[in-house]
Amino acid sequence: MRDEGTHAPIQLANVIVSQNGGSLHAEGVTGTEGTFETSFTAPAILNVKAALPQPDGIGERRGETSVRLKEGETVVATITMTSEIFY
């Protein structure tokens, strides 16, 4: 997870990895390096969404992408979090 303007890692962002209409699902929070890791063994196309709540508790920043998983391969998805606040 990277900041759109500074490219700095974003920690404490909530991440949801899910498959449209499928059973694959994982949730977590990014660490100090702005990363979240999970493992799936089946090939799939997954949506990766992230949200960073604002310090005042009003609104959040968001980012998303999708990834294609292939059996036996490691896939890295990079999300660039916009500076826009969603309410």
PyMOL Python script that loads the backbone (N, CA, C, O; Angstrom):
from pymol import cmd

cmd.read_pdbstr("""\
ATOM      1  N   MET A   1       0.849  -1.151   0.000  1.00  0.00           N
ATOM      2  CA  MET A   1       0.000   0.000   0.000  1.00  0.00           C
ATOM      3  C   MET A   1       0.902   1.223   0.000  1.00  0.00           C
ATOM      4  O   MET A   1       1.776   1.366   0.855  1.00  0.00           O
ATOM      5  N   ARG A   2       0.682   2.093  -0.957  1.00  0.00           N
ATOM      6  CA  ARG A   2       1.502   3.298  -1.103  1.00  0.00           C
ATOM      7  C   ARG A   2       0.626   4.534  -1.201  1.00  0.00           C
ATOM      8  O   ARG A   2      -0.478   4.480  -1.744  1.00  0.00           O
ATOM      9  N   ASP A   3       1.120   5.649  -0.674  1.00  0.00           N
ATOM     10  CA  ASP A   3       0.451   6.933  -0.789  1.00  0.00           C
ATOM     11  C   ASP A   3       0.595   7.447  -2.217  1.00  0.00           C
ATOM     12  O   ASP A   3       1.688   7.404  -2.783  1.00  0.00           O
ATOM     13  N   GLU A   4      -0.484   7.927  -2.798  1.00  0.00           N
ATOM     14  CA  GLU A   4      -0.483   8.403  -4.179  1.00  0.00           C
ATOM     15  C   GLU A   4       0.494   9.552  -4.404  1.00  0.00           C
ATOM     16  O   GLU A   4       1.162   9.600  -5.437  1.00  0.00           O
ATOM     17  N   GLY A   5       0.585  10.477  -3.452  1.00  0.00           N
ATOM     18  CA  GLY A   5       1.450  11.640  -3.625  1.00  0.00           C
ATOM     19  C   GLY A   5       2.895  11.416  -3.231  1.00  0.00           C
ATOM     20  O   GLY A   5       3.805  11.801  -3.965  1.00  0.00           O
ATOM     21  N   THR A   6       3.120  10.797  -2.080  1.00  0.00           N
ATOM     22  CA  THR A   6       4.480  10.653  -1.544  1.00  0.00           C
ATOM     23  C   THR A   6       5.106   9.296  -1.855  1.00  0.00           C
ATOM     24  O   THR A   6       6.323   9.138  -1.752  1.00  0.00           O
ATOM     25  N   HIS A   7       4.296   8.332  -2.229  1.00  0.00           N
ATOM     26  CA  HIS A   7       4.721   6.946  -2.478  1.00  0.00           C
ATOM     27  C   HIS A   7       5.217   6.255  -1.197  1.00  0.00           C
ATOM     28  O   HIS A   7       5.833   5.191  -1.259  1.00  0.00           O
ATOM     29  N   ALA A   8       4.948   6.859  -0.060  1.00  0.00           N
ATOM     30  CA  ALA A   8       5.336   6.272   1.227  1.00  0.00           C
ATOM     31  C   ALA A   8       4.404   5.105   1.565  1.00  0.00           C
ATOM     32  O   ALA A   8       3.238   5.114   1.169  1.00  0.00           O
ATOM     33  N   PRO A   9       4.910   4.093   2.300  1.00  0.00           N
ATOM     34  CA  PRO A   9       4.048   2.987   2.721  1.00  0.00           C
ATOM     35  C   PRO A   9       2.951   3.491   3.652  1.00  0.00           C
ATOM     36  O   PRO A   9       3.162   4.415   4.437  1.00  0.00           O
ATOM     37  N   ILE A  10       1.782   2.874   3.553  1.00  0.00           N
ATOM     38  CA  ILE A  10       0.661   3.218   4.426  1.00  0.00           C
ATOM     39  C   ILE A  10       0.400   2.050   5.353  1.00  0.00           C
ATOM     40  O   ILE A  10       0.086   0.946   4.908  1.00  0.00           O
ATOM     41  N   GLN A  11       0.533   2.302   6.647  1.00  0.00           N
ATOM     42  CA  GLN A  11       0.253   1.255   7.618  1.00  0.00           C
ATOM     43  C   GLN A  11      -1.137   1.452   8.216  1.00  0.00           C
ATOM     44  O   GLN A  11      -1.700   2.546   8.166  1.00  0.00           O
ATOM     45  N   LEU A  12      -1.669   0.391   8.772  1.00  0.00           N
ATOM     46  CA  LEU A  12      -2.969   0.345   9.439  1.00  0.00           C
ATOM     47  C   LEU A  12      -4.151   0.523   8.493  1.00  0.00           C
ATOM     48  O   LEU A  12      -5.232   0.931   8.918  1.00  0.00           O
ATOM     49  N   ALA A  13      -3.949   0.219   7.206  1.00  0.00           N
ATOM     50  CA  ALA A  13      -5.065   0.218   6.261  1.00  0.00           C
ATOM     51  C   ALA A  13      -5.761  -1.138   6.334  1.00  0.00           C
ATOM     52  O   ALA A  13      -5.103  -2.173   6.438  1.00  0.00           O
ATOM     53  N   ASN A  14      -7.063  -1.132   6.282  1.00  0.00           N
ATOM     54  CA  ASN A  14      -7.847  -2.367   6.271  1.00  0.00           C
ATOM     55  C   ASN A  14      -7.877  -2.922   4.854  1.00  0.00           C
ATOM     56  O   ASN A  14      -8.196  -2.200   3.910  1.00  0.00           O
ATOM     57  N   VAL A  15      -7.545  -4.199   4.702  1.00  0.00           N
ATOM     58  CA  VAL A  15      -7.468  -4.828   3.383  1.00  0.00           C
ATOM     59  C   VAL A  15      -8.466  -5.982   3.311  1.00  0.00           C
ATOM     60  O   VAL A  15      -8.571  -6.789   4.235  1.00  0.00           O
ATOM     61  N   ILE A  16      -9.195  -6.043   2.195  1.00  0.00           N
ATOM     62  CA  ILE A  16     -10.115  -7.160   1.938  1.00  0.00           C
ATOM     63  C   ILE A  16      -9.762  -7.746   0.586  1.00  0.00           C
ATOM     64  O   ILE A  16      -9.726  -7.037  -0.419  1.00  0.00           O
ATOM     65  N   VAL A  17      -9.501  -9.054   0.566  1.00  0.00           N
ATOM     66  CA  VAL A  17      -9.217  -9.783  -0.665  1.00  0.00           C
ATOM     67  C   VAL A  17     -10.385 -10.730  -0.871  1.00  0.00           C
ATOM     68  O   VAL A  17     -10.685 -11.538   0.008  1.00  0.00           O
ATOM     69  N   SER A  18     -11.059 -10.643  -2.035  1.00  0.00           N
ATOM     70  CA  SER A  18     -12.233 -11.484  -2.242  1.00  0.00           C
ATOM     71  C   SER A  18     -12.389 -11.859  -3.707  1.00  0.00           C
ATOM     72  O   SER A  18     -11.826 -11.229  -4.602  1.00  0.00           O
ATOM     73  N   GLN A  19     -13.163 -12.893  -3.915  1.00  0.00           N
ATOM     74  CA  GLN A  19     -13.437 -13.408  -5.253  1.00  0.00           C
ATOM     75  C   GLN A  19     -14.916 -13.157  -5.547  1.00  0.00           C
ATOM     76  O   GLN A  19     -15.772 -13.546  -4.753  1.00  0.00           O
ATOM     77  N   ASN A  20     -15.227 -12.519  -6.666  1.00  0.00           N
ATOM     78  CA  ASN A  20     -16.626 -12.299  -7.048  1.00  0.00           C
ATOM     79  C   ASN A  20     -17.341 -13.629  -7.187  1.00  0.00           C
ATOM     80  O   ASN A  20     -16.942 -14.468  -7.994  1.00  0.00           O
ATOM     81  N   GLY A  21     -18.390 -13.826  -6.410  1.00  0.00           N
ATOM     82  CA  GLY A  21     -19.172 -15.046  -6.509  1.00  0.00           C
ATOM     83  C   GLY A  21     -18.454 -16.304  -6.058  1.00  0.00           C
ATOM     84  O   GLY A  21     -18.960 -17.409  -6.256  1.00  0.00           O
ATOM     85  N   GLY A  22     -17.292 -16.156  -5.460  1.00  0.00           N
ATOM     86  CA  GLY A  22     -16.521 -17.323  -5.034  1.00  0.00           C
ATOM     87  C   GLY A  22     -16.362 -17.378  -3.532  1.00  0.00           C
ATOM     88  O   GLY A  22     -16.856 -16.519  -2.801  1.00  0.00           O
ATOM     89  N   SER A  23     -15.667 -18.403  -3.088  1.00  0.00           N
ATOM     90  CA  SER A  23     -15.509 -18.623  -1.656  1.00  0.00           C
ATOM     91  C   SER A  23     -14.192 -18.097  -1.104  1.00  0.00           C
ATOM     92  O   SER A  23     -13.986 -18.134   0.109  1.00  0.00           O
ATOM     93  N   LEU A  24     -13.286 -17.606  -1.961  1.00  0.00           N
ATOM     94  CA  LEU A  24     -12.000 -17.111  -1.476  1.00  0.00           C
ATOM     95  C   LEU A  24     -12.174 -15.740  -0.849  1.00  0.00           C
ATOM     96  O   LEU A  24     -12.774 -14.843  -1.440  1.00  0.00           O
ATOM     97  N   HIS A  25     -11.636 -15.590   0.368  1.00  0.00           N
ATOM     98  CA  HIS A  25     -11.799 -14.335   1.099  1.00  0.00           C
ATOM     99  C   HIS A  25     -10.722 -14.248   2.180  1.00  0.00           C
ATOM    100  O   HIS A  25     -10.424 -15.237   2.849  1.00  0.00           O
ATOM    101  N   ALA A  26     -10.144 -13.060   2.345  1.00  0.00           N
ATOM    102  CA  ALA A  26      -9.200 -12.820   3.438  1.00  0.00           C
ATOM    103  C   ALA A  26      -9.284 -11.350   3.812  1.00  0.00           C
ATOM    104  O   ALA A  26      -9.561 -10.499   2.967  1.00  0.00           O
ATOM    105  N   GLU A  27      -9.046 -11.059   5.075  1.00  0.00           N
ATOM    106  CA  GLU A  27      -9.035  -9.689   5.571  1.00  0.00           C
ATOM    107  C   GLU A  27      -7.844  -9.499   6.487  1.00  0.00           C
ATOM    108  O   GLU A  27      -7.377 -10.446   7.120  1.00  0.00           O
ATOM    109  N   GLY A  28      -7.352  -8.266   6.555  1.00  0.00           N
ATOM    110  CA  GLY A  28      -6.247  -7.968   7.445  1.00  0.00           C
ATOM    111  C   GLY A  28      -5.936  -6.489   7.448  1.00  0.00           C
ATOM    112  O   GLY A  28      -6.678  -5.679   6.894  1.00  0.00           O
ATOM    113  N   VAL A  29      -4.825  -6.149   8.084  1.00  0.00           N
ATOM    114  CA  VAL A  29      -4.393  -4.760   8.228  1.00  0.00           C
ATOM    115  C   VAL A  29      -2.936  -4.669   7.801  1.00  0.00           C
ATOM    116  O   VAL A  29      -2.136  -5.549   8.119  1.00  0.00           O
ATOM    117  N   THR A  30      -2.588  -3.599   7.078  1.00  0.00           N
ATOM    118  CA  THR A  30      -1.202  -3.436   6.641  1.00  0.00           C
ATOM    119  C   THR A  30      -0.300  -3.118   7.827  1.00  0.00           C
ATOM    120  O   THR A  30      -0.700  -2.452   8.782  1.00  0.00           O
ATOM    121  N   GLY A  31       0.940  -3.619   7.733  1.00  0.00           N
ATOM    122  CA  GLY A  31       1.934  -3.393   8.773  1.00  0.00           C
ATOM    123  C   GLY A  31       2.756  -2.144   8.505  1.00  0.00           C
ATOM    124  O   GLY A  31       2.383  -1.311   7.679  1.00  0.00           O
ATOM    125  N   THR A  32       3.866  -2.018   9.199  1.00  0.00           N
ATOM    126  CA  THR A  32       4.696  -0.818   9.120  1.00  0.00           C
ATOM    127  C   THR A  32       5.275  -0.573   7.738  1.00  0.00           C
ATOM    128  O   THR A  32       5.572   0.569   7.390  1.00  0.00           O
ATOM    129  N   GLU A  33       5.441  -1.624   6.941  1.00  0.00           N
ATOM    130  CA  GLU A  33       5.958  -1.477   5.577  1.00  0.00           C
ATOM    131  C   GLU A  33       4.841  -1.290   4.554  1.00  0.00           C
ATOM    132  O   GLU A  33       5.097  -1.241   3.351  1.00  0.00           O
ATOM    133  N   GLY A  34       3.593  -1.187   5.039  1.00  0.00           N
ATOM    134  CA  GLY A  34       2.460  -1.011   4.143  1.00  0.00           C
ATOM    135  C   GLY A  34       2.054  -2.279   3.437  1.00  0.00           C
ATOM    136  O   GLY A  34       1.461  -2.227   2.360  1.00  0.00           O
ATOM    137  N   THR A  35       2.368  -3.436   4.032  1.00  0.00           N
ATOM    138  CA  THR A  35       2.076  -4.704   3.370  1.00  0.00           C
ATOM    139  C   THR A  35       1.093  -5.553   4.172  1.00  0.00           C
ATOM    140  O   THR A  35       0.984  -5.442   5.393  1.00  0.00           O
ATOM    141  N   PHE A  36       0.394  -6.394   3.443  1.00  0.00           N
ATOM    142  CA  PHE A  36      -0.505  -7.407   3.996  1.00  0.00           C
ATOM    143  C   PHE A  36      -0.291  -8.652   3.147  1.00  0.00           C
ATOM    144  O   PHE A  36      -0.269  -8.561   1.920  1.00  0.00           O
ATOM    145  N   GLU A  37      -0.134  -9.797   3.769  1.00  0.00           N
ATOM    146  CA  GLU A  37       0.104 -11.034   3.038  1.00  0.00           C
ATOM    147  C   GLU A  37      -0.949 -12.070   3.380  1.00  0.00           C
ATOM    148  O   GLU A  37      -1.394 -12.179   4.522  1.00  0.00           O
ATOM    149  N   THR A  38      -1.336 -12.823   2.372  1.00  0.00           N
ATOM    150  CA  THR A  38      -2.226 -13.959   2.570  1.00  0.00           C
ATOM    151  C   THR A  38      -1.886 -14.993   1.507  1.00  0.00           C
ATOM    152  O   THR A  38      -1.205 -14.673   0.533  1.00  0.00           O
ATOM    153  N   SER A  39      -2.346 -16.215   1.677  1.00  0.00           N
ATOM    154  CA  SER A  39      -2.030 -17.279   0.722  1.00  0.00           C
ATOM    155  C   SER A  39      -3.298 -17.969   0.248  1.00  0.00           C
ATOM    156  O   SER A  39      -4.201 -18.262   1.032  1.00  0.00           O
ATOM    157  N   PHE A  40      -3.343 -18.220  -1.047  1.00  0.00           N
ATOM    158  CA  PHE A  40      -4.392 -19.033  -1.669  1.00  0.00           C
ATOM    159  C   PHE A  40      -3.685 -20.020  -2.576  1.00  0.00           C
ATOM    160  O   PHE A  40      -2.658 -19.679  -3.164  1.00  0.00           O
ATOM    161  N   THR A  41      -4.201 -21.232  -2.709  1.00  0.00           N
ATOM    162  CA  THR A  41      -3.542 -22.232  -3.540  1.00  0.00           C
ATOM    163  C   THR A  41      -4.236 -22.440  -4.876  1.00  0.00           C
ATOM    164  O   THR A  41      -3.628 -22.972  -5.804  1.00  0.00           O
ATOM    165  N   ALA A  42      -5.483 -22.037  -4.994  1.00  0.00           N
ATOM    166  CA  ALA A  42      -6.229 -22.255  -6.230  1.00  0.00           C
ATOM    167  C   ALA A  42      -6.089 -21.068  -7.176  1.00  0.00           C
ATOM    168  O   ALA A  42      -6.012 -19.928  -6.719  1.00  0.00           O
ATOM    169  N   PRO A  43      -6.054 -21.310  -8.476  1.00  0.00           N
ATOM    170  CA  PRO A  43      -6.063 -20.204  -9.433  1.00  0.00           C
ATOM    171  C   PRO A  43      -7.375 -19.414  -9.296  1.00  0.00           C
ATOM    172  O   PRO A  43      -8.437 -19.996  -9.070  1.00  0.00           O
ATOM    173  N   ALA A  44      -7.290 -18.105  -9.434  1.00  0.00           N
ATOM    174  CA  ALA A  44      -8.486 -17.271  -9.292  1.00  0.00           C
ATOM    175  C   ALA A  44      -8.171 -15.845  -9.704  1.00  0.00           C
ATOM    176  O   ALA A  44      -7.010 -15.451  -9.814  1.00  0.00           O
ATOM    177  N   ILE A  45      -9.223 -15.084  -9.928  1.00  0.00           N
ATOM    178  CA  ILE A  45      -9.099 -13.634 -10.080  1.00  0.00           C
ATOM    179  C   ILE A  45      -9.706 -13.037  -8.820  1.00  0.00           C
ATOM    180  O   ILE A  45     -10.858 -13.312  -8.483  1.00  0.00           O
ATOM    181  N   LEU A  46      -8.919 -12.214  -8.125  1.00  0.00           N
ATOM    182  CA  LEU A  46      -9.349 -11.659  -6.841  1.00  0.00           C
ATOM    183  C   LEU A  46      -9.374 -10.137  -6.879  1.00  0.00           C
ATOM    184  O   LEU A  46      -8.552  -9.502  -7.539  1.00  0.00           O
ATOM    185  N   ASN A  47     -10.317  -9.576  -6.169  1.00  0.00           N
ATOM    186  CA  ASN A  47     -10.380  -8.132  -5.955  1.00  0.00           C
ATOM    187  C   ASN A  47      -9.660  -7.819  -4.656  1.00  0.00           C
ATOM    188  O   ASN A  47      -9.837  -8.516  -3.656  1.00  0.00           O
ATOM    189  N   VAL A  48      -8.850  -6.773  -4.670  1.00  0.00           N
ATOM    190  CA  VAL A  48      -8.135  -6.350  -3.473  1.00  0.00           C
ATOM    191  C   VAL A  48      -8.541  -4.903  -3.202  1.00  0.00           C
ATOM    192  O   VAL A  48      -8.287  -4.014  -4.014  1.00  0.00           O
ATOM    193  N   LYS A  49      -9.174  -4.682  -2.053  1.00  0.00           N
ATOM    194  CA  LYS A  49      -9.630  -3.345  -1.683  1.00  0.00           C
ATOM    195  C   LYS A  49      -9.005  -2.951  -0.353  1.00  0.00           C
ATOM    196  O   LYS A  49      -8.821  -3.781   0.537  1.00  0.00           O
ATOM    197  N   ALA A  50      -8.683  -1.661  -0.235  1.00  0.00           N
ATOM    198  CA  ALA A  50      -8.088  -1.170   1.000  1.00  0.00           C
ATOM    199  C   ALA A  50      -8.760   0.133   1.403  1.00  0.00           C
ATOM    200  O   ALA A  50      -9.189   0.913   0.553  1.00  0.00           O
ATOM    201  N   ALA A  51      -8.844   0.358   2.695  1.00  0.00           N
ATOM    202  CA  ALA A  51      -9.427   1.588   3.229  1.00  0.00           C
ATOM    203  C   ALA A  51      -8.620   2.022   4.448  1.00  0.00           C
ATOM    204  O   ALA A  51      -8.252   1.201   5.287  1.00  0.00           O
ATOM    205  N   LEU A  52      -8.355   3.302   4.533  1.00  0.00           N
ATOM    206  CA  LEU A  52      -7.621   3.861   5.663  1.00  0.00           C
ATOM    207  C   LEU A  52      -8.515   4.879   6.358  1.00  0.00           C
ATOM    208  O   LEU A  52      -8.728   5.973   5.836  1.00  0.00           O
ATOM    209  N   PRO A  53      -9.050   4.524   7.551  1.00  0.00           N
ATOM    210  CA  PRO A  53      -9.889   5.473   8.282  1.00  0.00           C
ATOM    211  C   PRO A  53      -9.097   6.736   8.631  1.00  0.00           C
ATOM    212  O   PRO A  53      -7.906   6.665   8.936  1.00  0.00           O
ATOM    213  N   GLN A  54      -9.757   7.868   8.583  1.00  0.00           N
ATOM    214  CA  GLN A  54      -9.116   9.135   8.927  1.00  0.00           C
ATOM    215  C   GLN A  54      -8.943   9.254  10.434  1.00  0.00           C
ATOM    216  O   GLN A  54      -9.744   8.706  11.191  1.00  0.00           O
ATOM    217  N   PRO A  55      -7.900   9.969  10.885  1.00  0.00           N
ATOM    218  CA  PRO A  55      -7.627  10.083  12.329  1.00  0.00           C
ATOM    219  C   PRO A  55      -8.808  10.629  13.128  1.00  0.00           C
ATOM    220  O   PRO A  55      -8.994  10.260  14.288  1.00  0.00           O
ATOM    221  N   ASP A  56      -9.613  11.511  12.513  1.00  0.00           N
ATOM    222  CA  ASP A  56     -10.759  12.072  13.236  1.00  0.00           C
ATOM    223  C   ASP A  56     -11.965  11.136  13.210  1.00  0.00           C
ATOM    224  O   ASP A  56     -13.000  11.440  13.802  1.00  0.00           O
ATOM    225  N   GLY A  57     -11.832   9.984  12.517  1.00  0.00           N
ATOM    226  CA  GLY A  57     -12.918   9.009  12.464  1.00  0.00           C
ATOM    227  C   GLY A  57     -13.993   9.340  11.446  1.00  0.00           C
ATOM    228  O   GLY A  57     -14.994   8.629  11.351  1.00  0.00           O
ATOM    229  N   ILE A  58     -13.802  10.409  10.684  1.00  0.00           N
ATOM    230  CA  ILE A  58     -14.801  10.806   9.698  1.00  0.00           C
ATOM    231  C   ILE A  58     -14.224  10.585   8.303  1.00  0.00           C
ATOM    232  O   ILE A  58     -13.312  11.295   7.879  1.00  0.00           O
ATOM    233  N   GLY A  59     -14.758   9.607   7.605  1.00  0.00           N
ATOM    234  CA  GLY A  59     -14.307   9.317   6.251  1.00  0.00           C
ATOM    235  C   GLY A  59     -13.109   8.384   6.202  1.00  0.00           C
ATOM    236  O   GLY A  59     -12.545   7.998   7.225  1.00  0.00           O
ATOM    237  N   GLU A  60     -12.739   8.036   4.972  1.00  0.00           N
ATOM    238  CA  GLU A  60     -11.610   7.145   4.761  1.00  0.00           C
ATOM    239  C   GLU A  60     -11.018   7.375   3.374  1.00  0.00           C
ATOM    240  O   GLU A  60     -11.696   7.847   2.461  1.00  0.00           O
ATOM    241  N   ARG A  61      -9.750   7.035   3.238  1.00  0.00           N
ATOM    242  CA  ARG A  61      -9.093   7.005   1.928  1.00  0.00           C
ATOM    243  C   ARG A  61      -9.234   5.585   1.409  1.00  0.00           C
ATOM    244  O   ARG A  61      -9.309   4.639   2.193  1.00  0.00           O
ATOM    245  N   ARG A  62      -9.270   5.430   0.070  1.00  0.00           N
ATOM    246  CA  ARG A  62      -9.487   4.107  -0.507  1.00  0.00           C
ATOM    247  C   ARG A  62      -8.557   3.836  -1.679  1.00  0.00           C
ATOM    248  O   ARG A  62      -8.005   4.752  -2.289  1.00  0.00           O
ATOM    249  N   GLY A  63      -8.403   2.570  -1.972  1.00  0.00           N
ATOM    250  CA  GLY A  63      -7.673   2.120  -3.144  1.00  0.00           C
ATOM    251  C   GLY A  63      -8.093   0.699  -3.453  1.00  0.00           C
ATOM    252  O   GLY A  63      -8.544  -0.027  -2.567  1.00  0.00           O
ATOM    253  N   GLU A  64      -7.946   0.292  -4.721  1.00  0.00           N
ATOM    254  CA  GLU A  64      -8.298  -1.081  -5.072  1.00  0.00           C
ATOM    255  C   GLU A  64      -7.599  -1.506  -6.358  1.00  0.00           C
ATOM    256  O   GLU A  64      -7.149  -0.681  -7.154  1.00  0.00           O
ATOM    257  N   THR A  65      -7.526  -2.812  -6.529  1.00  0.00           N
ATOM    258  CA  THR A  65      -6.958  -3.409  -7.732  1.00  0.00           C
ATOM    259  C   THR A  65      -7.492  -4.827  -7.826  1.00  0.00           C
ATOM    260  O   THR A  65      -8.247  -5.264  -6.957  1.00  0.00           O
ATOM    261  N   SER A  66      -7.114  -5.540  -8.855  1.00  0.00           N
ATOM    262  CA  SER A  66      -7.445  -6.962  -8.966  1.00  0.00           C
ATOM    263  C   SER A  66      -6.181  -7.709  -9.361  1.00  0.00           C
ATOM    264  O   SER A  66      -5.266  -7.136  -9.953  1.00  0.00           O
ATOM    265  N   VAL A  67      -6.141  -8.986  -9.030  1.00  0.00           N
ATOM    266  CA  VAL A  67      -4.984  -9.822  -9.347  1.00  0.00           C
ATOM    267  C   VAL A  67      -5.452 -11.165  -9.896  1.00  0.00           C
ATOM    268  O   VAL A  67      -6.518 -11.660  -9.532  1.00  0.00           O
ATOM    269  N   ARG A  68      -4.656 -11.735 -10.760  1.00  0.00           N
ATOM    270  CA  ARG A  68      -4.917 -13.084 -11.281  1.00  0.00           C
ATOM    271  C   ARG A  68      -3.909 -14.024 -10.631  1.00  0.00           C
ATOM    272  O   ARG A  68      -2.698 -13.844 -10.759  1.00  0.00           O
ATOM    273  N   LEU A  69      -4.427 -15.020  -9.937  1.00  0.00           N
ATOM    274  CA  LEU A  69      -3.568 -16.013  -9.290  1.00  0.00           C
ATOM    275  C   LEU A  69      -3.393 -17.211 -10.201  1.00  0.00           C
ATOM    276  O   LEU A  69      -4.353 -17.706 -10.792  1.00  0.00           O
ATOM    277  N   LYS A  70      -2.161 -17.670 -10.308  1.00  0.00           N
ATOM    278  CA  LYS A  70      -1.853 -18.888 -11.049  1.00  0.00           C
ATOM    279  C   LYS A  70      -1.213 -19.875 -10.084  1.00  0.00           C
ATOM    280  O   LYS A  70      -0.423 -19.492  -9.222  1.00  0.00           O
ATOM    281  N   GLU A  71      -1.554 -21.122 -10.234  1.00  0.00           N
ATOM    282  CA  GLU A  71      -1.045 -22.151  -9.328  1.00  0.00           C
ATOM    283  C   GLU A  71       0.477 -22.171  -9.326  1.00  0.00           C
ATOM    284  O   GLU A  71       1.112 -22.190 -10.381  1.00  0.00           O
ATOM    285  N   GLY A  72       1.054 -22.167  -8.123  1.00  0.00           N
ATOM    286  CA  GLY A  72       2.496 -22.258  -7.959  1.00  0.00           C
ATOM    287  C   GLY A  72       3.244 -20.948  -8.134  1.00  0.00           C
ATOM    288  O   GLY A  72       4.475 -20.943  -8.100  1.00  0.00           O
ATOM    289  N   GLU A  73       2.536 -19.828  -8.321  1.00  0.00           N
ATOM    290  CA  GLU A  73       3.196 -18.537  -8.502  1.00  0.00           C
ATOM    291  C   GLU A  73       2.849 -17.593  -7.359  1.00  0.00           C
ATOM    292  O   GLU A  73       1.760 -17.653  -6.789  1.00  0.00           O
ATOM    293  N   THR A  74       3.796 -16.723  -7.039  1.00  0.00           N
ATOM    294  CA  THR A  74       3.556 -15.673  -6.061  1.00  0.00           C
ATOM    295  C   THR A  74       3.163 -14.415  -6.817  1.00  0.00           C
ATOM    296  O   THR A  74       3.810 -14.038  -7.794  1.00  0.00           O
ATOM    297  N   VAL A  75       2.101 -13.771  -6.360  1.00  0.00           N
ATOM    298  CA  VAL A  75       1.607 -12.562  -7.003  1.00  0.00           C
ATOM    299  C   VAL A  75       1.670 -11.423  -5.997  1.00  0.00           C
ATOM    300  O   VAL A  75       1.263 -11.573  -4.845  1.00  0.00           O
ATOM    301  N   VAL A  76       2.184 -10.286  -6.446  1.00  0.00           N
ATOM    302  CA  VAL A  76       2.228  -9.091  -5.609  1.00  0.00           C
ATOM    303  C   VAL A  76       1.295  -8.062  -6.222  1.00  0.00           C
ATOM    304  O   VAL A  76       1.399  -7.745  -7.407  1.00  0.00           O
ATOM    305  N   ALA A  77       0.384  -7.544  -5.413  1.00  0.00           N
ATOM    306  CA  ALA A  77      -0.520  -6.487  -5.862  1.00  0.00           C
ATOM    307  C   ALA A  77      -0.134  -5.207  -5.138  1.00  0.00           C
ATOM    308  O   ALA A  77      -0.007  -5.193  -3.914  1.00  0.00           O
ATOM    309  N   THR A  78       0.051  -4.145  -5.887  1.00  0.00           N
ATOM    310  CA  THR A  78       0.360  -2.855  -5.281  1.00  0.00           C
ATOM    311  C   THR A  78      -0.844  -1.950  -5.433  1.00  0.00           C
ATOM    312  O   THR A  78      -1.349  -1.746  -6.537  1.00  0.00           O
ATOM    313  N   ILE A  79      -1.295  -1.415  -4.324  1.00  0.00           N
ATOM    314  CA  ILE A  79      -2.415  -0.480  -4.334  1.00  0.00           C
ATOM    315  C   ILE A  79      -1.874   0.902  -4.014  1.00  0.00           C
ATOM    316  O   ILE A  79      -1.139   1.090  -3.044  1.00  0.00           O
ATOM    317  N   THR A  80      -2.247   1.859  -4.839  1.00  0.00           N
ATOM    318  CA  THR A  80      -1.908   3.249  -4.573  1.00  0.00           C
ATOM    319  C   THR A  80      -3.149   3.912  -3.982  1.00  0.00           C
ATOM    320  O   THR A  80      -4.187   3.998  -4.639  1.00  0.00           O
ATOM    321  N   MET A  81      -3.037   4.377  -2.748  1.00  0.00           N
ATOM    322  CA  MET A  81      -4.156   4.963  -2.053  1.00  0.00           C
ATOM    323  C   MET A  81      -4.294   6.431  -2.450  1.00  0.00           C
ATOM    324  O   MET A  81      -3.344   7.206  -2.341  1.00  0.00           O
ATOM    325  N   THR A  82      -5.482   6.800  -2.910  1.00  0.00           N
ATOM    326  CA  THR A  82      -5.726   8.184  -3.317  1.00  0.00           C
ATOM    327  C   THR A  82      -5.734   9.110  -2.103  1.00  0.00           C
ATOM    328  O   THR A  82      -5.860   8.655  -0.966  1.00  0.00           O
ATOM    329  N   SER A  83      -5.600  10.397  -2.348  1.00  0.00           N
ATOM    330  CA  SER A  83      -5.666  11.371  -1.267  1.00  0.00           C
ATOM    331  C   SER A  83      -7.111  11.804  -1.015  1.00  0.00           C
ATOM    332  O   SER A  83      -7.393  12.493  -0.035  1.00  0.00           O
ATOM    333  N   GLU A  84      -8.033  11.397  -1.910  1.00  0.00           N
ATOM    334  CA  GLU A  84      -9.440  11.758  -1.758  1.00  0.00           C
ATOM    335  C   GLU A  84     -10.038  11.082  -0.531  1.00  0.00           C
ATOM    336  O   GLU A  84      -9.752   9.917  -0.251  1.00  0.00           O
ATOM    337  N   ILE A  85     -10.867  11.819   0.195  1.00  0.00           N
ATOM    338  CA  ILE A  85     -11.555  11.283   1.380  1.00  0.00           C
ATOM    339  C   ILE A  85     -12.975  10.927   0.985  1.00  0.00           C
ATOM    340  O   ILE A  85     -13.695  11.749   0.419  1.00  0.00           O
ATOM    341  N   PHE A  86     -13.378   9.691   1.285  1.00  0.00           N
ATOM    342  CA  PHE A  86     -14.740   9.220   1.023  1.00  0.00           C
ATOM    343  C   PHE A  86     -15.520   9.220   2.322  1.00  0.00           C
ATOM    344  O   PHE A  86     -15.030   8.765   3.356  1.00  0.00           O
ATOM    345  N   TYR A  87     -16.732   9.731   2.261  1.00  0.00           N
ATOM    346  CA  TYR A  87     -17.589   9.803   3.471  1.00  0.00           C
ATOM    347  C   TYR A  87     -18.740   8.859   3.388  1.00  0.00           C
ATOM    348  O   TYR A  87     -19.551   8.792   4.312  1.00  0.00           O
TER     349      TYR A  87
END
""", "prot")
cmd.dss("prot")
cmd.show_as("cartoon", "prot")
cmd.util.cbc("prot")
cmd.orient("prot")
